[in-house]
Amino acid sequence: MDRVWELREQYVSDFFVTLYLAAGGLLLGGLLGLVVGTALYVTRSGGIAPSRAVHTALNLVVNVFRPIPFILLAIALQSAVRGLGVTAIGNTYAIIVIVVASTFGIARIVEQNLLSVDTGVLEAARSMGASRTRVVFTVLIPEAYGLLVLGFTFATVAIVDMTAVVGVIAADGLGNLALTYGQRQFNPWVTWTAIALVILIVQTVQFAGNAWARKVLRR
């Protein structure tokens, strides 16, 4: 337990690094996932702008990347990012891996949530002369807003989990702290304190996301 107190400044630093990695992954991965997921819905058969070629291509890419275990993806992408001149360790690489993994997971969540929207509402908007783009941004997404909030909350929790895993590729954060000072030095107090902080982040995100979704769905 004394070791935990000695590492208190490290805990504070890695706590905020974990938040930084999660925020970066959510911001970029969430935006890309929203775009890909919306495109999957829009281009599907019977969609707002059906395109078999585009839908098949997007669906194939999502189906290829989404099932890959995160740790294997982190290892597999190292050679690719080195070719782009990015060091395949550390926080920058960690965010890249998190963004790639979260993009395709979020894309599928977005697509499934958009499928819950009543197509009659979309058809009514189209019949009143609204363009496809206008229907997407002013009808489709707002109608699914509450469910999207819940979906993104679930994705954020998964992204926080990813920030712990990237400790194995030398990224900073609570995962690396638990691995370096807990697992490798056989100190369970250090490990469980790091776990408790991760649980705190997850529970805060879950509570805030659920509260936000309830507020939206009541409207």
N, C-alpha and C positions, 0 to 999 in steps of 0.2 A: 504493500500500500504506500510505503514511503516513496517508492519509485514513481508512482503516479503523481505525487506532489512535486517531486523533482522535475517532472516533465510538464508541469502545468502550462508554461509558456509555449511549449511545443504543441500541446493540446489546443490552445487558443488559436495558434497560427494555422494548424492543420484543419481545425474546424472551419475557418474562413476559406481555406483553400478548397475544402470539400464543397462549400457553398458556391465558390467561384466556378469549379468544374461542373457542378450540377446546373448552375445558371447558364453557363456557356453552352452546354449540351442541349438544354431545354430551349434556349432562344433560337439557336441555329437549327437544331434537329427538329424542333417544333414547327418552325416556319417552313422548312423543306417538307416535313411530313404532312403539313396542312395542304401544301401545294400539290404534292404527289397524290395524297388521298382524295382531294377534291377532283383532280384530273381523272383518277380511276372511276369515280362516281359519274362524272360528267360524260366521259367517253364510252361508258358501258352501253350495251345494247338497250335501247329504249331510254337512254339518258338525254340530257339537255343538248349535248353535241356529240352524238355517237360516232365513234371511230374505232373500228375493229383492230386496225393496225396499232394505233397508239395504245389502246387499252391492253392488247395482248403483250406489247413490249413492256409497259409499265408493270403489268401483273407478273410477268416473268422475272423482272428485276427484283421486285418485292419478295416473290416466292423464293428466289435464290438466296438473298441476303438475310431475310428475317429469321429463318430457322438456325442460322449459324450461332453456336454458343459464343457468348461475348468474349471469353478469354481466347478462344481460337481465332476470332476475328481480329483481336488486338495483335496477335502474333502474325497472322497472315498479311495484315496491311503494312507491316514494317518495311518490307522490300519496296512496296509501291510508293510510300511517302519518302523513302530515301531517294528514289528517283526524282522526286520533286524538290530535293534539297532540304527536306525537313528531317531533323533528328528524330529517330524512331524510339525515343524515350522521353520522359518528362511530361510536364503539364500540357504543353502545346499538342504533343502527339496524343495525349490522353483525351483532350477535347475533340480532336479529329475522329478518334475511334468512337467516342460516345456519340458524336453527331451522326456518323455513318450508321451505327447500330440503332439509334433512336429514330432516325428519319423513316426507316422502313417499318418499324414497329408502330410508330405514330400514324403513318400513312394508312395502315390497315385499320387502326382504331377510328380514324377520321372517316374512311370509306364506310365502315359499318354503322357509324352514328348518322351519317348523311342518309343512309338507306331507310332510316326510321321516319324521315320527313314525308308527309303526305304528298304524293305526286300531284294530287288535285290542286293543291296550293300553287305548285309550280306551273301547272297548266293554265291556271287562272291568270297568273302574272303574265305568262306568254301571250295569252289571248287578249290582254289589255295593251299589247304592243311593247312590253319590256324586252330589251335585248337579252341574249343569253348571259352576257357578263353581268348585267344588272340583276337578273334573276339569281345568279350565284351569290352575289355580294349583298343583296338587299332582301332576299327571301330565303334561299337555301341555307346559308350559314347561320343567319339569325334564328331560323326555325329550329336548328339543331344545337343552338348555343349551349343550353343547359347540359345536354349529353356530352357535348364536346369538352366542357369544363371538367366533367367527371372523367372523361377519357384522358385528358391531359394531366389530371391529378394522378391517375394510375400510372401514366407514363413517367411523371416526375419522380414518383417513388422508385420505379425501375431504374431511372437515371441515377438517383442517389446510390442505389445498390452498385451500379456500374462504377461510380467514383471510388468505391471501396476496392473493387476488383483491380482497377488500374494501378494499384500500389505495386503489383507484381512487375510492372514495366517501368518502375522507378518514378512514377508520378508521386507528387506530394499528396497530403490528405490523410484522413483518419485511417484508411486502409493500409497505407504505407507505414504509418506509425505503429499500428497493431502488429504488422508483419515484422518490422525492424526491432522494435523495443519489447514487443510482447512475445510473439511466436519464436523468434530467433534467440531471445534471451530467457525463454521459459518463464515468463512472468504473466500469469493469467490475469492479474489485476489490471495491468496495462491494456491487455486485449479487451477485457470486458468493459473497461471505462470507455474505450474507443467505440465499442459496440453500443453502449448506452447513449453516447452522443449521436451516433447514426440513427438510433431509434428515436431520439428527440427530434431530429430533423424530419424524419419520415412522418412521425405522428403530427407534427406541426403542419406539414404540407397536406396531409390527409384531412385534418380538421378544417383547415382554411379552404381547401378545395371543395369539400362536402358542403360547408356553409355557403360558399359562393354559388354552388350548383343549386342548392335549395332555394336561395334567394331568386335566382334566375327562373327556375321552374315554377315558382309561385306566381310569376307575372302573367 
